[in-house]
Amino acid sequence: MSDGPVMLSPTEQRLMDLLSDGLPHTKKEMVPCLADPLGGEANVKTHLHNLRKKLLPRNEAVLCVIVGGRIKYQFSPAKYCPQSILRRETNEQRGS
């Protein structure tokens, strides 16, 4: 686990600012965090992927949660992050 600061892009930082409230958010709610909001929800997905890769060494994650039948995203700090999620993402990065 890395304890140093995570170097985030300005867009990733805005996403973290939103997600750090601990509440689940839809991709639509995250679109205003983009440098170009016209990029849409598909662009949010790309930034979330990059953010997850940077958080993984710290045992932190952005989790997908189902709320009211809708997929939302929620930040999970290290002390609450399910270890099974961390293991799966690590295996996927290795190509297993």
Backbone torsions as a table, in degrees:
resi	resn	phi	psi	omega
1	MET	NA	136.1	179.8
2	SER	-96.0	134.3	179.6
3	ASP	-103.2	-7.8	-178.0
4	GLY	-72.4	170.5	179.3
5	PRO	-68.1	147.5	176.8
6	VAL	-91.8	128.2	178.7
7	MET	-85.0	109.6	-177.6
8	LEU	-108.9	147.2	172.0
9	SER	-71.2	164.1	178.0
10	PRO	-56.5	-39.0	179.0
11	THR	-66.9	-44.2	178.3
12	GLU	-61.9	-38.1	178.3
13	GLN	-64.2	-41.9	177.8
14	ARG	-63.9	-39.2	176.4
15	LEU	-62.5	-44.1	179.1
16	MET	-63.8	-38.6	177.6
17	ASP	-58.9	-41.6	178.8
18	LEU	-69.5	-48.5	-174.8
19	LEU	-72.6	-20.6	-176.2
20	SER	-69.2	-6.2	175.9
21	ASP	-73.9	-7.5	177.2
22	GLY	81.9	-2.2	-179.4
23	LEU	-94.1	152.6	175.7
24	PRO	-75.2	140.7	-178.4
25	HIS	-130.4	145.5	175.3
26	THR	-81.9	162.6	175.2
27	LYS	-61.3	-35.5	179.6
28	LYS	-60.6	-38.3	178.2
29	GLU	-68.4	-22.2	-177.3
30	MET	-90.2	-15.7	-177.6
31	VAL	-53.7	-41.0	179.0
32	PRO	-61.7	-15.3	177.8
33	CYS	-75.7	-16.3	-178.0
34	LEU	-73.5	149.3	175.8
35	ALA	-62.7	-35.6	176.5
36	ASP	-122.0	94.1	-177.5
37	PRO	-58.2	-16.2	177.3
38	LEU	-73.2	-10.7	178.5
39	GLY	-62.2	-29.2	174.3
40	GLY	79.1	-174.0	-173.3
41	GLU	-66.7	-31.0	178.3
42	ALA	-63.9	-36.1	177.4
43	ASN	-67.7	-36.0	176.8
44	VAL	-59.7	-43.1	-178.5
45	LYS	-58.8	-41.4	178.2
46	THR	-62.5	-44.9	179.8
47	HIS	-67.0	-35.8	176.5
48	LEU	-64.0	-40.8	178.3
49	HIS	-59.7	-47.7	179.7
50	ASN	-64.3	-39.2	178.6
51	LEU	-63.5	-43.7	178.8
52	ARG	-59.9	-41.7	180.0
53	LYS	-61.5	-35.4	-179.8
54	LYS	-77.5	-29.8	-178.5
55	LEU	-82.0	-27.4	-174.6
56	LEU	-54.0	-45.4	179.6
57	PRO	-61.4	-18.6	178.2
58	ARG	-94.6	6.7	-175.8
59	ASN	59.0	34.2	175.1
60	GLU	-115.9	160.8	-176.9
61	ALA	-154.5	161.2	167.0
62	VAL	-108.2	111.9	-174.6
63	LEU	-93.2	148.5	169.3
64	CYS	-89.0	128.9	176.9
65	VAL	-128.8	149.5	176.6
66	ILE	-100.3	120.3	179.6
67	VAL	-128.2	115.7	179.9
68	GLY	59.6	34.5	179.3
69	GLY	78.9	5.5	-179.8
70	ARG	-115.3	144.3	176.7
71	ILE	-81.0	128.5	176.8
72	LYS	-131.7	167.3	-176.6
73	TYR	-122.6	138.5	-174.8
74	GLN	-141.3	135.6	176.8
75	PHE	-74.2	136.9	177.0
76	SER	-123.8	108.1	177.9
77	PRO	-66.1	163.8	-173.1
78	ALA	-51.9	-42.4	-174.1
79	LYS	-70.4	-15.9	179.7
80	TYR	-111.9	-7.2	-173.6
81	CYS	-72.6	124.6	178.9
82	PRO	-62.4	129.4	-178.4
83	GLN	-62.3	-29.8	179.4
84	SER	-64.2	-34.8	177.6
85	ILE	-65.7	-45.8	-178.6
86	LEU	-63.3	-41.7	179.3
87	ARG	-64.4	-43.4	-178.7
88	ARG	-63.3	-45.3	-178.5
89	GLU	-66.1	-36.6	178.1
90	THR	-64.4	-43.5	178.4
91	ASN	-63.8	-39.2	179.8
92	GLU	-65.9	-36.4	179.2
93	GLN	-68.0	-31.8	-180.0
94	ARG	-79.3	-10.5	-179.0
95	GLY	85.2	18.6	179.4
96	SER	-79.5	NA	NA
